Structures are given as structure tokens and as C-alpha cells.
Amino acid sequence: MSNVFIPTFPNGGSLDFTITGTTTTTGTLTNTASIAPPNGSNDPNTGNNISNTITTTVVAIPSLSINKSHTGNFTIGSSGIYNFTVTNGGTGPTTGTITFSDTLPANLTVNGGSAGSVSLGGTNGSNWTCTADGNSPQTVSCTSTTALAANGGSSTFTLSTNVGNGTPLGTNSITNTALVYGGGDPAHPTLGTAASDSDPTTVQYLVSCSKVYATGFSGGRTSLYELNGSTMTSVFTAPQNAGGLAISSNGRAYYDNATFANPPMFSFDGLAQTNTGATLPGLLVGEAADSFGNVYYIDNARHLRRANSGGSGAASDLGALVFDAGDTIGPTLQYGDMTFDGNGRLLMYSSINGTGQTYLYVIDIATLTAKNTGQVGPNRATGAAFDAAGNLITTRDGGATVVSINLASASLLGTTIGTASPTVYDMGSCSTPVINPTLNAVKSVTNVTQGQTPATIAAAGDILEYTIVVTNTGNMPSYDAKLADTIPVGTTYAAGTTTLNGTAVTDVGGVMPFVTAQKINSNTQPAGVVVAGGSFATVKFRVTVNSNTLPPQISNTATITYPTASGGTTTVKSTDSNTVNTPTLVPPPSIGLVKSCPAPANCTTAPQLPDTELTYQIDFSNTGGTSAANLILVDAIPTSTDFKLASVSTNLGTTGLTFVIEYSSDYNPGNPTAATWTYTPTSGGGGADSGFDRNVKAIRWRVTSGSLSQTAPNNTGNIGFIVKIR
């Protein structure tokens, strides 16, 4: 009941007023008004103080509202999910069709942006039938005939969208408004009167190590691009030019403003650009970022510099690069790019004077050594980044043509992918493949003299040619690869016969050059570089088989050394080739005897008189291929002479032999094996003069210890005795 007080109501006056109320129930409502005079006043006609009665029928109606939210930040290239709840806050259930409509923010799409049916997710998504148009921006429209109960009945569902490139990045960078109407709601019957709710959403870009990024040169110089094949797709637009580029696995892109004097460095975290406060003095070759966000580059003095993560000011000077002695390429490199591999090695990819042949160098950050891994890719290459497959991506033609290089291939010129538009200024990625060379050596031997391939026998004087073929079965070229090979025992190096890939290698002081480890390389590559994928380095040299003592077989093994890396640590790996064994053909002993008569001096040049004593000497030697064992020397006493007692001499030098001297009184040159050797000479024997023995027919020197070597000076000696002419 409502009471209204009327302070003054003059005679004959009238008053109209309206009282508004809200019903709390349905059904029939009656309403009657009455008026009463103030206390102390009399109304002469009270019969008209009560009005007529109004009867009203009250019915229940729905009242729709919508609530919109989202799940997490939206990420470019991923799904963005919106959450919806349509609620009936009215006193009656909905009737007929409820319509939901959502015009998506630009670059958010369903069905790839094409018209067609759309499925909703969530608890009640199946209660809605949805379609999307093909417009841009795209609108999703849904209908449901499922009634929502009064006083809070609701329908909850989700809509999944694709967040495309070009969607504005940043905090609450997009806002989406959803509409709902119909269902018998008298307040929201049409699209123009629909209930609505808006949802501001933060959109980010996820810098990914599975992608290659680039900055542009001709046009679009302020953008950061995804480089997919040869397609450049902008993912962020900076407020200034973007030049040298580095991508870190910490999720940030680092870049300068495309100047060279002292450029500032910026970073992009997927939401916005930040000026790091760092500068890159003398920028010449760069840049590459490690997982901590430290950015490396080479300055115009060929010093390695690092802009430390979180630091400001000029990048730290780590020191001058240390090129190999005699490296004429490294100091001429200009421009180009840098990147890391999965072993913690920093790679510099740059061309001679910025316009010539392009080379890939490995830099050890700890020691600053810079090692050439060879000519790789096109001349004047621009940019260097590994893709997810481990290929090195670069460009030629001033950044216009994208090239893919497989470092495990024998051909390092690369494969053309296509034309980039805009042209590429620089590249970056945080894909870091694990790459290392793996060298193997196979040795073979040919007997040139005998025409045997492979050599099956070696004799004194034969010429043997050894061939060592070094291959790389790894997935990158080697650097500092070296070969060492000793001259086999029993042979002598044939001077001037060493070649590498068919080109003569100068002897070192008359010695085979690879007796001390020396660098080898594939054909046309710098020293130390053996390319993978079927390329090889071939070393050949010759030896002559010695004529003195030979081993049972001539054996030879080569050794390969080369650096590999793991976890940022470089170690030198050593690998032996197979051992080739060539059996030797060993000549037998060859005993030479030279007999002389040194006394008297004219023993052999003038007739000698009776009673003259003759001194005989027998020089013996072994010039064969092996030592002589069980040596026996026999000399018959000349006829018409008598043996002089105690005149036998032995001069054995360094032979190491021990002789026993034996005599025979029945020696017959016609049948020497029948002789006996037990006779003992006696003075006057057989009627000889005193001190002589006529019964001695022969003397035998029999070795009881040692063998006569075939090697000088141990291979010669002499023996002797004296006789007197009768």
C-alpha cells in the first residue's frame, strides 16, 4: 500500500498522480484507490471517496545478459579461446530462438577466415548452431532453441579462434564485444537492442626456436619477419629501422637500427620493443645471441664483442680474434652474420671484403681462436641462421634469393629456395643443431715394382706406394684436420713422392712431410678442412724396401687428429687408420769368401822357394737377406806344404761368433763328407820339421755360438793359418 499526503486541496480542484510498482508474482492483480479528508474536516459526500477497481493480469518474461572472458594471453599463430555465458535473469524462461553474434577483432578468424559452420566448445556448446561469414573482420552467428530457465538459467560455451599475423600486440591490445538477443526477451528482441559484453585481451608473439627470422632491406625495414622458405611475413613493426638480428632461446629478439658506427640495440619480447641501453661500436659482422641473451658480434678491428644481457653502454671488447698463422682469408672477412651451434660454438659466416667468397669460421669464445671450416654457400652471402632441420639458411644476390645449405653435404654451395620480398637484411634463429665432423682413414698399399694392387709381397728393392683416403662421415666440415704417418720399418722413404689430392707436398728436410702431423684438406678447400658427404682428402707416398734385415711383414698405420666440440668444450680427437701388412720375401744368407796370401808380400806375384812360410787369410761376409746360422768354414792344406802348429788365427770383429777349430788327417777334397775331424796336430808329425805337421790335411772353423748377421758391420770377419813349402 502506498499513502500520498496532499497538504492543500482547494475546493473544486483536481489532482492527477501516478504510482509505479514492480510485481513480484504472476497472476491477476487488482488495484483500488481511496481518499480521506484530513483529521478535523468533514467530507459531505463520502460516497465518491473510493475509486473503481482496476484488474491487471501479470505474466513472466525472460531477461537476457551475456558475460565474455578469455583464457590467458593470446599468442600469434596459436588458438585464442573466448569464454561466454548467456544468462536469463528474468522471471520467465526463454522462448523461441536465442541469437548470439560476435564480430571478431581483425586478424582473428575461424575456419581459416572462410564462411562455413562453426562448432562451439564448453559445457553447452552443442546446444548452439553456428556459422561464420567470410568477411574481414569475420562475424560468427549462433542460434539456440534450448530454453534458459528463469532466475539465472544459463548457457556456457567457448569459441576457439586463430590469432593471425597482424593482430595488434601488447597489453589489452584488442577488444571483442559479443551480443545476445531474442528468446522472448522484450528488452532485447533484435540485434540493434541486443545485450552485450566486451573483453579486452593481451596479444603476444612467441619467439620460437623452430623458426627463422629476418629483417628487411628493400622495403619494410622497420619489421621483424618470419622467414618461411622464401616467404617474409611481418610479425612486429618497430618504431625505427631494424638491422642486424639475433634470436635467443630466452624468447627475445635482439636487433640494431641498421647503422654501423655505434648502433643502439633493441629487444622484442613478444609484446613490445625495449631499448636495452647497449650500443654496438664498430659493428662489422653480427649478431648472435646465447641462451642468456648475451649478444656477440665482430667489430671493424676483428675483435669479438659482447653486449651483456641486462647491461647498458658499449658492448664489452673480449679481444682480437686469433687466426691461424698464414690464414690470409680471416682478416679480410667483412659483413655477414653469426650464429651458435648446439655444441656451444660461435660460428662466423662472412665473405672476403664483403663481396667475394663466403667462409664459415668456428670461434672459441674462451681462447678467441678463429678456425676456417671452408668455403660455404654463395659469394657475398647475407645472413646466417639454422632452421629446425639443421640446415644453414642464407641469401645471395643482395638478400634477394634464399639458399639452404646442408653442412653434411659434399656440395656446400647450397640449394636455392626462392625469392624473398622484401629482400633480406639479416637473419637469426635460436635453432642450434649438434654438428661435428667425424673423420675416418682407410689405408692401402701397392707394390709398384711388382705391379701388385694391393701388394701381397715385398722384396728388397721393391717400391711400395701407400695411399691414405680420409673421409668425413659427420655433419659438418672439419677444421685443423691433420695426418701423421711414420715410414714403415724395413723401408726407406722415396724422396719427393708425397702428394695431397694429386698435388706434390714438399719434403721437410728430406723427410716425408707427414712424419710429423700436417694439415690435410679436401680438394679446393683450405688446409685442415675435410668436407662431409663423400668428399675426401687423399695422401700418397712411396718407400723402397731395404736390402738388409727385413721384418716378416712391413706394417703401416696412419693417424688422423681433428677437433670436436661438446657442451662448449673443444677436444682433439685421434683416430687410427687400418693397418696394412705386406709380407716380405726375405733372401737367404749369402756367404762370401775371399782368400788371400798376405805374406810374404810377393806371395802371389813371384815364385816361392822351399822352406818359405806362406800366410793364408780367408775373409768371410754375409750379404744375404738373413743371418747365417751353424756356419762352418773349411780350408784344405795346399799340397807340398806342412801346417805350422799354433798358426791358426781368427779375427771375428763384431760378429759375436764363437768358433771351435778342428783338424782332419784324412780330408779328401773329392769326398769331403767322409773326413773326420778328431786329429790333434803334433810337432814333426808325418816327418815334418819341428813345429810343423805334415799329417794335417784340412782345417775346419765351426761356429758353436751365434749367427753371422747380414747387417754391416756385424756381417764380416776373417780367419787364417800358416804353412811351409817343403
C-alpha positions in Angstrom: 0.0 0.0 0.0 1.2 3.5 -0.8 -0.1 6.6 1.0 0.2 10.0 -0.5 -0.3 13.2 1.7 -1.8 16.2 0.0 -1.1 19.3 2.1 -3.6 21.6 0.3 -6.6 20.6 -1.9 -8.7 23.6 -2.7 -12.4 23.4 -3.3 -13.2 22.4 -6.9 -9.6 21.5 -7.5 -8.3 18.3 -9.1 -5.1 16.3 -8.9 -3.6 13.5 -11.1 -0.7 11.3 -10.0 0.9 8.0 -10.9 2.3 5.3 -8.6 4.7 2.7 -10.2 5.3 -0.6 -8.6 7.1 -3.8 -9.5 5.3 -7.1 -9.4 6.9 -10.0 -7.6 4.5 -12.6 -8.7 2.4 -13.6 -11.7 -1.4 -13.9 -11.9 -4.3 -11.3 -11.5 -3.6 -8.1 -9.7 -6.4 -5.7 -8.5 -5.9 -2.1 -7.6 -8.4 0.4 -5.9 -7.6 4.0 -4.8 -9.3 5.9 -1.9 -9.1 9.4 -0.4 -9.9 10.6 3.0 -10.2 14.2 4.4 -7.8 15.5 7.0 -8.5 15.0 10.6 -11.0 17.5 11.8 -12.6 18.0 8.4 -15.9 16.7 7.2 -16.5 15.4 3.7 -20.2 16.0 2.9 -20.1 13.2 0.3 -18.0 10.2 1.2 -19.7 8.0 -1.4 -17.2 9.0 -4.0 -14.1 8.6 -1.9 -13.3 5.1 -3.3 -12.3 4.7 -7.0 -13.3 2.0 -9.3 -11.1 -1.2 -9.2 -8.5 -1.9 -11.9 -7.7 -5.6 -12.7 -4.4 -6.5 -14.3 -3.0 -9.9 -15.4 0.7 -10.3 -14.7 2.8 -12.7 -16.9 6.6 -13.9 -16.5 9.2 -12.6 -19.1 12.9 -13.5 -19.7 15.7 -11.0 -19.5 19.0 -11.9 -21.3 22.6 -10.9 -20.5 26.0 -12.1 -21.7 29.4 -12.3 -20.0 32.5 -12.7 -22.1 36.1 -13.5 -21.0 39.2 -15.3 -22.4 41.8 -17.8 -21.4 45.3 -16.4 -20.9 47.1 -14.1 -23.3 46.5 -14.7 -27.0 49.6 -15.7 -29.0 50.2 -15.0 -32.7 49.9 -18.2 -34.7 48.0 -20.1 -31.9 44.4 -20.5 -30.8 42.7 -17.8 -28.8 39.8 -19.1 -26.7 36.9 -16.9 -25.7 34.5 -18.0 -22.9 30.8 -17.0 -22.9 27.9 -17.3 -20.5 24.4 -16.3 -21.6 22.2 -15.8 -18.6 18.4 -15.4 -18.2 17.8 -13.1 -15.2 14.1 -12.8 -15.9 11.1 -14.2 -14.2 10.2 -16.4 -17.1 12.0 -18.9 -19.2 13.2 -18.0 -22.7 11.1 -19.0 -25.6 11.8 -19.4 -29.2 15.3 -18.7 -30.6 18.1 -17.0 -28.8 20.7 -15.5 -31.1 24.4 -14.9 -30.3 26.6 -12.7 -32.5 30.4 -11.9 -32.3 32.3 -9.9 -34.8 35.9 -10.9 -34.2 38.8 -8.4 -33.9 40.8 -8.0 -37.1 43.1 -11.0 -37.9 41.3 -13.3 -35.6 39.5 -15.9 -37.6 37.6 -19.2 -37.6 37.6 -21.7 -40.5 40.7 -20.0 -41.8 38.7 -16.9 -42.5 36.3 -18.7 -44.8 32.5 -18.9 -44.5 31.0 -22.1 -43.0 29.7 -23.8 -40.0 31.4 -23.4 -36.6 31.4 -25.7 -33.6 31.4 -24.3 -30.1 33.1 -25.9 -27.1 32.4 -25.9 -23.5 29.5 -27.3 -21.4 26.6 -26.2 -23.6 28.3 -25.6 -26.9 26.4 -28.4 -28.6 23.1 -26.5 -27.9 24.1 -23.9 -30.4 24.2 -23.9 -34.2 26.8 -21.5 -35.6 28.0 -20.2 -38.9 30.7 -17.7 -39.8 30.8 -15.3 -42.7 33.8 -14.8 -45.0 34.2 -11.1 -44.3 37.1 -9.4 -42.7 36.7 -8.9 -39.9 34.7 -12.1 -39.5 31.4 -12.5 -37.7 30.2 -15.6 -36.0 26.4 -16.0 -35.6 24.8 -18.7 -33.5 21.3 -19.7 -32.6 19.8 -21.9 -29.8 16.3 -23.1 -29.1 17.2 -24.6 -25.8 15.2 -22.7 -23.2 17.0 -21.0 -20.4 15.2 -21.2 -17.0 14.1 -18.1 -15.2 16.0 -16.5 -12.5 19.5 -17.4 -13.6 19.3 -20.2 -16.1 22.4 -20.0 -18.3 24.3 -21.5 -21.3 28.1 -21.7 -21.1 30.3 -22.2 -24.2 33.6 -21.4 -25.8 34.7 -20.1 -29.2 38.2 -21.0 -30.5 39.8 -18.6 -32.9 43.1 -18.5 -34.8 45.2 -15.5 -33.8 46.8 -14.4 -37.1 49.8 -12.3 -38.0 49.0 -8.6 -38.0 46.9 -8.8 -34.8 48.0 -5.8 -32.7 50.5 -6.8 -30.0 50.5 -5.5 -26.4 48.6 -5.4 -23.2 44.8 -5.2 -23.9 45.6 -4.5 -27.5 42.3 -5.9 -28.8 38.7 -5.7 -27.5 36.0 -8.0 -28.5 32.2 -7.4 -28.0 29.6 -10.2 -28.1 25.9 -9.7 -28.4 22.8 -11.8 -27.5 19.1 -11.2 -28.2 15.8 -12.8 -28.8 14.4 -15.7 -26.7 11.3 -13.8 -25.9 13.2 -11.0 -24.0 11.1 -7.9 -24.6 14.1 -5.7 -23.8 16.5 -7.3 -26.3 14.4 -8.5 -29.2 16.7 -7.6 -32.1 20.4 -7.2 -33.0 20.0 -3.5 -32.6 18.8 -3.8 -29.0 21.0 -6.8 -28.0 22.6 -7.3 -24.6 26.4 -7.1 -24.9 29.7 -7.5 -23.1 33.3 -6.5 -24.1 36.6 -8.3 -23.3 40.0 -6.5 -23.6 42.7 -9.1 -24.4 46.5 -9.0 -24.3 48.1 -10.4 -27.5 51.7 -11.6 -27.6 54.1 -13.1 -30.2 56.1 -16.2 -29.1 59.6 -16.1 -30.4 60.3 -19.7 -31.4 63.5 -21.7 -31.9 61.7 -23.7 -34.6 61.5 -20.6 -36.9 64.0 -18.5 -38.9 63.6 -14.7 -38.6 64.8 -11.9 -40.8 64.9 -8.1 -41.1 64.2 -6.5 -44.4 66.4 -4.5 -46.7 64.4 -3.2 -49.6 61.1 -2.0 -48.1 59.7 -3.0 -44.7 62.9 -2.0 -42.9 61.1 -1.5 -39.6 59.6 -5.0 -39.4 60.7 -8.3 -37.9 59.7 -11.1 -40.2 59.2 -14.8 -40.1 61.1 -16.3 -43.0 59.3 -19.5 -44.0 61.1 -20.9 -47.1 61.4 -17.6 -49.0 58.2 -16.0 -47.7 58.6 -13.0 -45.5 55.7 -12.5 -43.0 55.8 -9.5 -40.7 55.3 -10.3 -37.0 56.3 -7.0 -35.4 56.8 -3.4 -36.6 59.4 -1.4 -34.7 59.3 2.4 -34.3 62.7 2.6 -36.2 64.7 0.5 -38.7 65.6 -3.0 -37.7 69.0 -4.2 -38.9 71.4 -6.8 -37.5 69.3 -9.6 -35.9 69.9 -12.2 -33.2 67.4 -14.6 -31.6 67.8 -16.1 -28.2 66.2 -19.1 -26.7 65.1 -16.9 -23.8 62.3 -15.8 -26.1 63.7 -12.5 -27.2 64.8 -11.0 -30.5 67.7 -8.5 -30.4 68.4 -6.1 -33.2 70.2 -2.8 -34.0 68.8 0.1 -36.0 70.7 -0.8 -39.2 73.6 1.6 -38.8 77.3 0.8 -38.4 79.0 3.5 -36.4 77.6 2.9 -32.9 74.1 1.5 -33.3 71.8 1.1 -30.3 70.5 -2.4 -29.5 66.8 -3.1 -29.0 64.9 -6.2 -27.9 61.5 -7.5 -28.6 59.9 -9.9 -26.0 56.7 -10.7 -28.0 54.7 -7.8 -26.6 56.7 -4.7 -27.2 60.2 -3.3 -28.1 62.6 -2.2 -25.4 65.7 -0.1 -25.8 68.3 -2.2 -24.0 70.6 0.8 -23.5 73.5 -1.2 -25.1 75.4 0.1 -28.1 77.5 -1.9 -30.6 80.6 0.1 -31.5 82.3 -0.7 -34.9 79.7 -3.3 -35.8 81.1 -5.3 -38.8 79.9 -8.9 -38.6 77.0 -9.9 -36.4 75.0 -10.7 -34.5 74.3 -13.9 -32.4 72.7 -14.4 -29.0 73.3 -17.1 -26.5 70.6 -18.6 -24.3 71.2 -15.9 -21.6 70.6 -13.0 -24.0 74.2 -12.0 -24.4 74.7 -10.7 -27.9 78.0 -11.2 -29.8 79.4 -9.5 -32.9 82.7 -8.8 -34.6 83.9 -5.1 -34.8 85.9 -3.5 -37.6 89.1 -4.3 -35.8 88.2 -8.0 -35.9 87.7 -8.0 -32.1 84.9 -10.2 -30.6 82.5 -8.1 -28.6 79.6 -8.9 -26.3 76.6 -6.9 -25.2 75.9 -8.4 -21.9 72.3 -9.3 -21.0 70.8 -6.6 -18.9 73.8 -4.4 -19.4 74.0 -0.9 -21.0 76.6 1.1 -22.7 79.2 0.0 -25.2 79.5 -3.8 -25.8 82.5 -5.4 -24.0 85.6 -5.9 -26.0 86.6 -9.5 -25.5 89.8 -9.2 -27.6 91.2 -9.7 -31.1 90.4 -12.9 -33.0 93.3 -15.3 -33.3 93.6 -16.6 -36.8 95.9 -19.4 -37.8 99.4 -18.4 -38.9 99.3 -18.0 -42.7 95.5 -17.6 -42.8 95.0 -14.9 -45.4 91.2 -15.2 -45.5 90.1 -14.5 -42.0 91.5 -11.0 -41.7 89.7 -9.9 -45.0 86.2 -11.0 -44.0 83.5 -8.3 -43.8 79.8 -8.1 -43.1 77.9 -11.4 -42.9 76.4 -12.9 -39.8 76.9 -15.1 -36.7 75.1 -17.9 -35.0 75.6 -20.6 -32.4 75.5 -24.4 -32.9 74.3 -27.0 -30.4 77.9 -27.6 -29.1 78.3 -24.0 -27.8 80.5 -23.0 -30.8 80.1 -19.5 -32.1 80.1 -19.5 -36.0 81.1 -16.5 -38.1 79.7 -16.5 -41.7 81.3 -13.8 -43.8 82.7 -13.0 -47.2 86.0 -11.7 -48.4 85.9 -7.9 -48.4 82.1 -8.3 -48.1 81.7 -9.1 -51.8 83.7 -12.3 -52.5 83.7 -15.9 -51.5 81.9 -16.7 -48.2 83.6 -18.7 -45.5 82.4 -20.3 -42.3 84.6 -19.9 -39.2 84.4 -21.5 -35.8 85.2 -19.2 -32.9 86.2 -20.4 -29.5 84.9 -17.7 -27.2 87.3 -18.7 -24.4 90.5 -18.6 -26.5 89.3 -16.3 -29.3 90.8 -18.7 -31.9 89.0 -18.5 -35.3 89.3 -21.6 -37.4 88.3 -21.8 -41.1 85.9 -24.6 -41.9 86.0 -23.8 -45.6 84.1 -22.0 -48.4 80.4 -22.4 -47.8 77.5 -21.2 -49.8 77.2 -18.4 -52.4 79.5 -15.5 -52.8 78.5 -12.4 -50.8 76.1 -14.3 -48.7 73.8 -12.3 -46.4 72.5 -13.6 -43.1 73.0 -17.0 -41.4 70.5 -19.0 -39.3 69.9 -22.6 -38.7 66.4 -23.9 -39.5 64.6 -26.6 -37.5 66.1 -29.3 -39.7 69.7 -28.1 -39.1 70.2 -26.6 -42.5 72.1 -23.3 -42.6 69.9 -20.7 -44.2 71.4 -17.7 -46.0 70.8 -15.5 -49.1 72.6 -14.3 -52.2 72.0 -11.6 -54.7 72.0 -8.9 -52.1 69.5 -10.7 -49.9 67.0 -11.4 -52.7 67.5 -15.2 -53.1 67.1 -17.6 -50.1 69.5 -20.5 -50.0 69.6 -23.6 -47.8 73.0 -25.3 -47.1 73.3 -28.8 -45.7 76.7 -28.8 -43.9 76.7 -32.6 -44.1 76.8 -32.5 -47.9 79.8 -32.6 -50.2 78.4 -29.7 -52.1 78.4 -26.7 -49.9 77.1 -24.2 -52.5 73.5 -24.8 -51.2 70.1 -25.2 -52.8 68.0 -22.2 -53.9 64.7 -22.0 -52.1 63.2 -18.9 -53.7 63.0 -15.2 -53.9 62.4 -13.1 -50.8 60.2 -10.0 -50.8 61.3 -7.7 -49.2 64.9 -8.6 -49.7 66.7 -9.8 -46.5 69.0 -7.6 -44.5 69.9 -10.1 -41.8 68.7 -13.4 -40.2 68.5 -15.0 -36.9 67.3 -18.1 -35.1 67.8 -20.0 -31.9 67.8 -23.4 -33.5 71.2 -24.9 -32.6 71.8 -28.2 -34.2 74.5 -30.5 -32.7 77.1 -30.7 -35.5 80.6 -32.2 -35.6 83.0 -33.8 -38.1 83.7 -37.5 -37.9 86.9 -38.4 -39.8 87.9 -41.9 -40.9 91.1 -43.0 -42.7 91.5 -46.1 -44.9 95.0 -47.1 -46.0 96.1 -49.3 -48.9 99.4 -50.3 -50.4 100.6 -51.1 -54.0 103.8 -52.8 -54.9 104.8 -50.6 -57.9 107.8 -52.8 -58.8 105.7 -56.0 -58.9 102.6 -54.3 -60.3 100.5 -55.7 -57.3 97.4 -53.9 -56.1 97.1 -54.5 -53.3 100.7 -55.5 -52.5 100.9 -59.1 -51.5 104.6 -59.5 -51.2 107.6 -57.1 -50.8 111.2 -57.9 -51.6 114.4 -56.0 -51.2 114.5 -53.1 -53.7 110.7 -53.1 -54.3 108.9 -49.7 -54.4 105.7 -49.6 -52.3 103.2 -46.8 -52.7 100.9 -46.1 -49.7 97.5 -44.4 -50.2 95.5 -42.9 -47.3 92.0 -41.8 -48.0 90.4 -39.6 -45.3 86.6 -39.2 -45.4 84.2 -37.2 -43.2 81.0 -39.0 -42.1 79.9 -36.3 -39.7 77.5 -33.4 -40.4 79.9 -30.5 -40.8 83.3 -29.8 -42.4 86.4 -30.4 -40.2 88.9 -27.8 -39.3 92.5 -28.3 -38.2 92.4 -31.9 -39.5 95.9 -33.4 -39.5 97.5 -36.7 -40.7 100.6 -38.3 -39.3 102.3 -41.4 -40.7 105.7 -42.9 -39.9 107.9 -44.6 -42.5 107.5 -48.4 -42.1 110.3 -50.4 -40.5 112.4 -52.1 -43.2 111.8 -49.3 -45.8 113.3 -46.0 -46.8 111.3 -43.0 -47.9 111.5 -42.3 -51.6 112.2 -38.6 -51.6 109.8 -36.2 -53.3 107.0 -38.8 -53.7 104.4 -37.4 -51.3 101.1 -35.9 -52.8 97.9 -34.5 -51.3 94.9 -34.8 -53.7 97.4 -35.3 -56.5 99.5 -32.2 -55.8 103.1 -32.6 -54.6 103.8 -31.9 -51.0 107.4 -30.6 -50.4 109.6 -32.8 -48.2 110.7 -31.4 -44.9 114.5 -31.5 -44.7 114.4 -34.6 -47.0 111.9 -36.3 -44.7 108.4 -37.4 -45.7 106.3 -34.3 -44.7 103.6 -36.3 -42.8 106.1 -38.0 -40.5 105.1 -35.0 -38.3 101.4 -34.3 -38.2 100.4 -31.9 -41.0 97.1 -30.4 -42.1 95.1 -32.1 -44.8 92.1 -30.9 -46.8 89.5 -31.8 -49.4 90.3 -30.6 -52.9 89.9 -26.8 -53.3 89.3 -26.3 -49.5 91.7 -24.6 -47.0 94.2 -26.6 -45.0 92.6 -28.6 -42.3 89.1 -28.7 -44.0 87.7 -32.1 -44.9 84.2 -31.8 -46.3 81.5 -34.2 -45.3 79.1 -36.1 -47.5 81.5 -38.1 -49.7 84.3 -35.7 -50.2 87.8 -36.8 -49.2 91.5 -36.0 -48.7 94.0 -38.4 -50.3 97.6 -38.6 -49.3 100.2 -40.8 -51.2 103.8 -41.5 -50.6 106.4 -44.2 -51.7 109.1 -46.2 -49.9 111.8 -48.5 -51.1 112.1 -51.9 -49.3 115.6 -52.1 -47.7 118.1 -54.8 -48.7 119.3 -55.5 -45.2 117.4 -57.3 -42.5 113.6 -57.3 -43.2 110.8 -57.9 -40.7 108.4 -60.8 -41.6 106.0 -58.1 -42.8 106.1 -54.4 -43.5 103.3 -52.7 -41.5 102.0 -49.2 -41.7 99.3 -47.2 -39.9 98.3 -43.6 -40.2 96.7 -41.4 -37.5 94.1 -38.6 -38.0 93.6 -35.8 -35.5 90.8 -33.2 -35.6 88.8 -31.0 -33.1 85.3 -31.8 -32.0 83.1 -29.9 -29.5 80.6 -30.8 -26.9 78.9 -28.5 -24.3 81.2 -25.6 -25.2 84.4 -27.6 -24.7 86.6 -28.4 -27.7 88.8 -31.6 -27.6 91.1 -33.0 -30.2 90.1 -36.5 -31.3 92.6 -39.0 -32.6 91.7 -41.8 -35.0 94.0 -44.5 -36.5 93.6 -45.9 -40.0 93.5 -49.6 -40.6 97.0 -51.2 -40.5 98.2 -52.7 -43.8 100.7 -55.6 -43.6 102.8 -56.7 -46.5 104.6 -60.0 -46.1 108.3 -59.7 -47.1 110.3 -62.0 -49.4 113.4 -62.5 -47.4 116.6 -63.6 -49.4 118.7 -66.4 -47.8 122.1 -65.8 -46.3 124.8 -65.2 -48.9 128.3 -66.1 -47.6 131.1 -64.7 -49.5 134.8 -65.9 -49.1 137.9 -64.0 -50.3 141.2 -65.8 -49.9 144.5 -64.0 -49.9 148.2 -64.6 -49.1 149.4 -61.5 -47.3 152.8 -62.9 -46.5 155.3 -62.9 -48.0 154.3 -59.7 -49.8 155.1 -61.2 -53.2 153.3 -64.5 -52.3 151.1 -64.4 -55.4 153.3 -62.4 -57.7 156.6 -64.3 -57.6 157.8 -68.0 -57.4 158.5 -69.1 -53.8 161.4 -71.2 -52.6 161.2 -74.3 -50.4 161.1 -73.6 -46.6 159.2 -70.4 -47.3 156.3 -69.9 -44.9 153.1 -68.8 -46.5 150.4 -67.0 -44.6 146.8 -67.5 -45.9 143.8 -65.3 -44.9 140.2 -66.0 -45.7 137.8 -63.1 -45.4 134.2 -64.1 -44.9 131.0 -62.0 -45.1 127.2 -62.4 -45.2 125.5 -60.1 -47.8 122.2 -62.1 -47.9 118.8 -61.2 -46.5 119.0 -63.1 -43.2 121.7 -64.1 -40.8 123.7 -67.3 -41.3 123.5 -69.9 -38.5 125.6 -73.0 -38.0 128.4 -71.5 -40.1 131.3 -73.9 -41.0 134.4 -72.8 -42.9 136.8 -75.5 -44.2 140.2 -75.0 -45.9 142.5 -77.7 -47.2 146.2 -77.6 -46.7 147.9 -77.0 -50.0 149.9 -79.9 -51.3 153.7 -79.9 -50.8 153.3 -77.8 -47.7 153.3 -78.6 -44.0 150.9 -77.0 -41.5 152.6 -74.8 -38.9 151.4 -75.5 -35.3 149.6 -72.7 -33.5 149.3 -70.6 -36.6 145.5 -70.6 -36.9 144.1 -67.1 -36.5 140.5 -65.7 -36.1 139.5 -62.1 -36.4 135.8 -62.1 -35.7 135.3 -58.3 -35.2 131.7 -57.5 -34.0 130.2 -60.7 -35.4 129.7 -62.1 -32.0 130.6 -65.6 -33.2 132.4 -68.3 -31.3 134.4 -70.8 -33.3 135.9 -74.2 -32.4 138.9 -75.1 -34.6 139.1 -78.7 -35.8 141.7 -80.7 -37.9 141.4 -83.6 -40.2 144.2 -86.0 -41.2 142.0 -87.8 -43.8 140.4 -85.0 -45.7 139.9 -85.7 -49.3 138.6 -82.8 -51.5 136.9 -85.3 -53.7 134.9 -86.7 -50.8 134.9 -84.0 -48.1 132.0 -85.5 -46.2 134.0 -88.6 -45.4 136.6 -86.6 -43.4 137.0 -87.0 -39.7 137.9 -84.0 -37.5 139.4 -85.5 -34.4 143.1 -85.2 -35.3 145.4 -83.2 -33.0 148.4 -81.7 -34.7 151.9 -82.7 -33.3 155.3 -81.3 -33.9 157.1 -83.2 -36.6 154.0 -85.2 -37.4 154.3 -87.2 -40.7 158.0 -86.5 -40.9 157.7 -82.7 -41.0 160.2 -80.4 -39.4 159.9 -79.5 -35.8 156.9 -77.1 -35.2 155.1 -78.4 -38.3 152.7 -81.3 -39.0 152.5 -83.0 -42.4 149.5 -85.1 -41.4 147.1 -82.1 -41.2 145.2 -82.2 -44.5 142.5 -79.6 -43.7 141.3 -77.1 -41.0 137.7 -76.5 -40.0 136.3 -73.5 -38.2 132.9 -74.5 -36.8 130.6 -71.9 -35.1 129.4 -73.0 -31.7 127.7 -69.8 -30.7 126.0 -67.0 -32.7 124.9 -66.4 -36.2 126.6 -64.3 -38.8 124.5 -61.2 -39.3 123.6 -59.8 -42.7 124.0 -56.3 -41.5 127.2 -54.4 -41.5 129.5 -54.1 -39.6 128.4 -57.3 -37.9 128.5 -59.4 -41.0 132.2 -59.9 -41.7 135.4 -61.3 -40.2 138.5 -63.3 -41.3 140.5 -66.4 -40.4 143.9 -67.6 -41.3 146.8 -70.1 -40.9 150.5 -70.6 -42.0 152.1 -73.4 -44.0 155.7 -74.0 -45.1 156.7 -75.1 -48.6 158.6 -78.4 -48.4 
